[in-house]
Amino acid sequence: MFLKIDPKSLDLNAFSAIGEKWMLITAGTKEKCNTMTASWGALGVLWGAPMATVYIRPQRYTKEFVDENEYFTLSFFPEQYRQQLSLCGTKSGREVDKVKECGFTVAEGEGGAPYFEQAELVLVCRKRMAVPMDPAAMPEDVKEKWYEGDYHTMYWGEIVEALVQA
């Protein structure tokens, strides 16, 4: 069972939660959604609101769902789900039903945004802006290390609902 809390009351180390433990970015509907593992992102404040920033490469199937919907979710899991998070980062939803493979139960947040009941924290985000990264504005060493022409789109999502396991 989840409790709704004020996002500003979160006591979360974003460096660890995103960069080391990972998160799932999910969009679509309860009936048809896709999810992907992400280890890049940020949490902060923009335009006076709690905001999450995520980065999605053009070839990711989840990008289609994020582009087509107003809301997306970020789900954070206990360590026991590491194998499922790995699967969601290496398999494409075009070829595998990741929700079924992982044994996840889909629930619905604000705006009909899909998330997973197995998560320990869920941030429901209303998409506020999406901008393709401009390779001309990137340092050469970053392009050489992280890219082969498949530059991310940056998404800013206002955190409209924060849910924690009771």
URNOR-V403609 format. One record per pair of residues at least 24 apart in sequence whose C-alpha atoms are under 8 Angstrom apart, sorted by the first residue. I is the first residue (numbers start at 1). GAP is how many residues later the second one is. D is the distance in Angstrom with one decimal. If there is no record, write none. Layout:
I GAP D
I GAP D
//
This chain:
1 116 7.9
1 164 5.8
1 165 5.7
2 161 5.7
2 162 5.2
2 163 4.5
2 164 5.4
3 160 5.4
3 161 5.3
3 162 6.3
3 163 5.9
4 157 6.9
4 158 5.7
4 159 4.6
4 160 6.6
5 156 7.5
5 157 5.5
5 158 6.1
5 159 7.3
6 155 7.5
6 156 6.4
7 43 6.9
7 152 7.1
7 154 7.0
7 155 5.4
8 42 7.1
14 28 6.9
14 29 6.8
17 59 7.2
18 24 7.9
21 55 7.9
21 56 7.9
21 58 7.5
21 61 8.0
22 54 7.1
22 63 7.6
23 51 6.3
23 52 5.5
23 53 4.9
23 54 7.2
23 62 7.6
24 49 7.8
24 50 5.5
24 51 5.1
24 52 6.8
24 61 7.3
24 64 7.8
25 37 7.8
25 47 6.9
25 48 5.7
25 49 4.9
25 50 6.7
26 36 7.0
26 40 7.7
26 46 5.6
26 47 5.2
26 48 6.6
26 49 7.9
26 88 6.5
26 89 6.6
27 35 7.0
27 38 5.3
27 39 5.4
27 42 6.9
27 44 6.8
27 45 4.6
27 46 6.5
27 86 6.4
27 87 6.2
28 37 5.3
28 38 7.1
28 40 7.8
28 41 6.3
28 44 7.5
28 85 6.7
28 86 6.5
29 79 7.8
29 83 6.3
29 84 6.1
29 85 5.6
30 76 6.0
30 77 6.4
30 78 6.1
30 82 7.2
30 83 7.2
30 84 5.1
30 85 8.0
33 32 7.1
33 81 6.9
34 27 7.4
34 28 5.4
34 31 6.9
34 59 6.2
34 64 7.6
34 65 7.9
35 27 5.8
35 53 6.8
35 58 7.5
35 63 7.5
35 64 7.9
36 26 6.4
36 52 5.1
36 53 5.5
37 48 5.9
37 49 7.2
37 51 5.4
37 52 4.5
38 51 7.2
49 109 6.5
49 110 7.6
50 108 5.9
50 109 5.5
51 74 7.8
51 105 6.7
51 106 5.6
51 107 4.5
51 108 5.4
52 73 7.4
52 104 5.8
52 105 5.2
52 106 6.4
52 107 6.6
53 101 6.8
53 102 5.5
53 103 4.6
53 104 6.3
54 100 5.9
54 101 5.3
54 102 6.7
55 97 5.6
55 98 5.6
55 99 4.7
55 100 6.2
56 96 5.0
56 97 5.4
56 98 6.7
56 99 8.0
57 93 6.2
57 94 6.0
57 95 4.2
57 96 6.3
58 92 6.4
58 93 7.1
58 94 6.4
58 95 7.2
59 91 7.7
60 32 7.5
61 31 6.7
61 32 6.4
61 33 6.7
62 31 7.7
70 41 7.8
70 56 5.8
70 57 5.4
71 40 6.4
71 41 7.7
71 42 5.6
71 53 7.1
71 54 5.5
71 55 4.5
71 56 5.6
71 86 7.9
72 41 5.7
72 42 7.3
72 52 6.2
72 53 5.3
72 54 6.6
72 55 7.1
72 85 7.8
73 40 6.5
73 41 6.8
73 42 6.2
73 49 6.7
73 50 5.6
73 51 4.5
73 52 5.7
74 41 7.7
74 48 5.6
74 49 5.1
74 50 6.6
74 51 7.7
75 40 6.7
75 41 7.2
75 44 5.9
75 45 7.6
75 46 5.9
75 47 4.5
75 48 6.5
76 43 5.5
76 44 5.9
76 45 5.1
76 46 6.3
77 41 7.1
77 42 4.6
77 43 5.3
77 44 7.0
78 41 7.1
78 42 6.5
109 52 7.6
110 50 7.5
110 51 6.8
119 46 7.5
120 44 5.7
120 45 5.1
121 41 7.3
121 42 5.7
121 43 4.6
121 44 6.6
122 40 5.8
122 41 5.0
122 42 6.5
123 36 6.2
123 37 7.6
123 38 5.9
123 39 4.7
123 40 6.5
124 35 5.6
124 36 5.8
124 37 5.0
124 38 6.3
125 32 4.7
125 33 5.1
125 34 4.4
125 35 5.7
125 36 7.2
126 31 5.0
126 32 5.1
126 33 6.5
126 34 6.6
127 28 7.0
127 29 6.0
127 30 4.3
127 31 6.5
128 27 7.6
128 28 5.6
128 29 5.4
128 30 6.5
129 26 5.8
129 27 5.2
129 28 7.2
130 24 5.5
130 25 4.4
130 26 6.4
131 24 6.7
//
